[in-house]
Amino acid sequence: QVEFVESGGGLVRPGGSLRLTCAASGFTLEDEAIGWFRQAPGKEREGVSCIISEDNAYYASSVEGRFTISRDNTKNTVTLQMNSLRPEDAATYYCARRRSSCGNWYYTRGAGFGSWGQGTQVTVSS
């Protein structure tokens, strides 16, 4: 089965941190752009971040400076370090892949990405 498995979500207070992990199952991450997306109840899915390499990583303006995406191709994982969390960051977070480039990842809201996992829920509340 070819998919991602996301983990690391949970309940955190505003200002807190979480580290999400996206583990690939059934394929390797090499030559893949990996995106993190999120969806809150009643809202459209939105792009959070996308990475091709450590030097080619992109962020939504709402998370830039607070979130950091990284990848470890040897472990077949991508992580999203989330700091200074806000209530508006609460959502289910998903990762997905796209061949070679991030493309128009943010504006397409992940269209063209595949191998979506089940997601991991992040709750930010005091």
C-alpha positions as CSV (number, residue, x, y, z in Angstrom):
1,Q,0.0,0.0,0.0
2,V,1.4,3.4,-1.0
3,E,0.6,6.1,1.4
4,F,1.8,8.5,4.0
5,V,1.3,8.0,7.8
6,E,1.1,11.2,9.7
7,S,1.8,11.4,13.5
8,G,2.6,13.8,16.2
9,G,-0.6,15.7,16.6
10,G,-2.3,16.4,19.9
11,L,-3.6,19.1,22.2
12,V,-1.4,22.0,22.9
13,R,-1.9,25.4,24.5
14,P,-1.5,28.6,22.5
15,G,2.1,29.4,22.2
16,G,3.1,25.8,22.4
17,S,4.9,23.5,20.0
18,L,4.3,20.2,18.2
19,R,6.4,18.2,15.8
20,L,4.5,16.3,13.1
21,T,6.1,13.4,11.2
22,C,5.1,12.1,7.9
23,A,6.4,8.6,7.1
24,A,6.2,7.2,3.6
25,S,5.0,3.6,3.2
26,G,5.5,1.7,0.0
27,F,7.6,4.2,-1.8
28,T,10.7,6.4,-1.4
29,L,10.7,10.1,-1.0
30,E,13.6,10.6,-3.4
31,D,12.6,12.9,-6.3
32,E,9.3,13.7,-4.6
33,A,8.1,17.1,-3.4
34,I,6.3,16.7,-0.1
35,G,3.6,19.0,1.1
36,W,1.8,19.5,4.4
37,F,-1.8,20.6,4.2
38,R,-4.4,21.1,6.8
39,Q,-8.2,21.2,7.0
40,A,-10.3,22.5,9.8
41,P,-13.9,21.6,10.2
42,G,-16.1,23.5,7.8
43,K,-13.2,24.9,5.9
44,E,-11.4,24.2,2.7
45,R,-8.1,22.3,2.8
46,E,-5.2,24.8,2.7
47,G,-1.5,24.5,2.0
48,V,0.9,24.8,4.9
49,S,4.3,24.0,3.5
50,C,6.1,22.2,0.8
51,I,9.6,20.9,0.5
52,I,11.8,19.8,-2.4
53,S,15.1,20.1,-0.5
54,E,16.4,22.0,2.5
55,D,17.1,24.9,0.2
56,N,13.8,24.7,-1.5
57,A,11.1,24.9,1.1
58,Y,8.0,27.0,0.9
59,Y,5.5,28.2,3.5
60,A,2.1,29.7,3.7
61,S,2.4,33.3,5.0
62,S,0.3,32.4,8.0
63,V,2.9,30.0,9.3
64,E,6.2,31.4,8.0
65,G,8.6,32.1,10.8
66,R,6.7,29.7,13.1
67,F,6.8,26.4,11.2
68,T,9.8,24.6,9.8
69,I,9.6,21.7,7.3
70,S,12.5,19.3,6.9
71,R,13.0,15.9,5.3
72,D,15.2,12.9,5.8
73,N,15.3,10.7,2.7
74,T,17.3,8.0,4.5
75,K,14.5,7.6,7.0
76,N,11.8,8.3,4.4
77,T,10.2,10.9,6.6
78,V,9.3,14.6,6.5
79,T,8.7,16.6,9.6
80,L,6.9,19.8,10.4
81,Q,8.1,21.6,13.5
82,M,5.3,23.9,14.6
83,N,6.1,26.6,17.2
84,S,4.1,29.5,18.6
85,L,0.9,27.7,17.8
86,R,-2.3,29.6,17.6
87,P,-5.9,28.6,17.9
88,E,-6.3,29.1,14.1
89,D,-3.6,26.4,13.5
90,A,-6.0,23.8,14.8
91,A,-6.9,21.4,12.0
92,T,-6.2,17.9,10.8
93,Y,-2.8,17.9,9.1
94,Y,-2.0,15.8,6.1
95,C,1.0,15.2,4.0
96,A,1.1,14.2,0.3
97,R,3.6,14.0,-2.5
98,R,4.0,15.4,-6.0
99,R,6.6,14.3,-8.5
100,S,9.7,16.5,-8.8
101,S,8.3,19.9,-7.8
102,C,5.8,21.6,-5.4
103,G,4.1,23.2,-8.4
104,N,1.4,25.7,-7.5
105,W,0.9,23.9,-4.1
106,Y,-0.6,26.7,-2.2
107,Y,-3.2,28.0,-4.6
108,T,-4.2,24.5,-5.8
109,R,-4.7,23.4,-2.2
110,G,-2.9,20.2,-2.9
111,A,-4.6,19.3,-6.2
112,G,-2.1,17.1,-8.1
113,F,-0.6,15.7,-4.9
114,G,-1.1,12.1,-4.0
115,S,-0.7,9.3,-1.5
116,W,-2.6,11.2,1.1
117,G,-2.5,9.7,4.6
118,Q,-5.2,9.7,7.3
119,G,-4.0,12.9,8.9
120,T,-3.1,13.8,12.4
121,Q,-5.2,16.2,14.4
122,V,-3.8,19.3,16.0
123,T,-5.9,21.1,18.7
124,V,-4.7,24.4,20.1
125,S,-6.7,25.5,23.1
126,S,-6.2,26.8,26.6
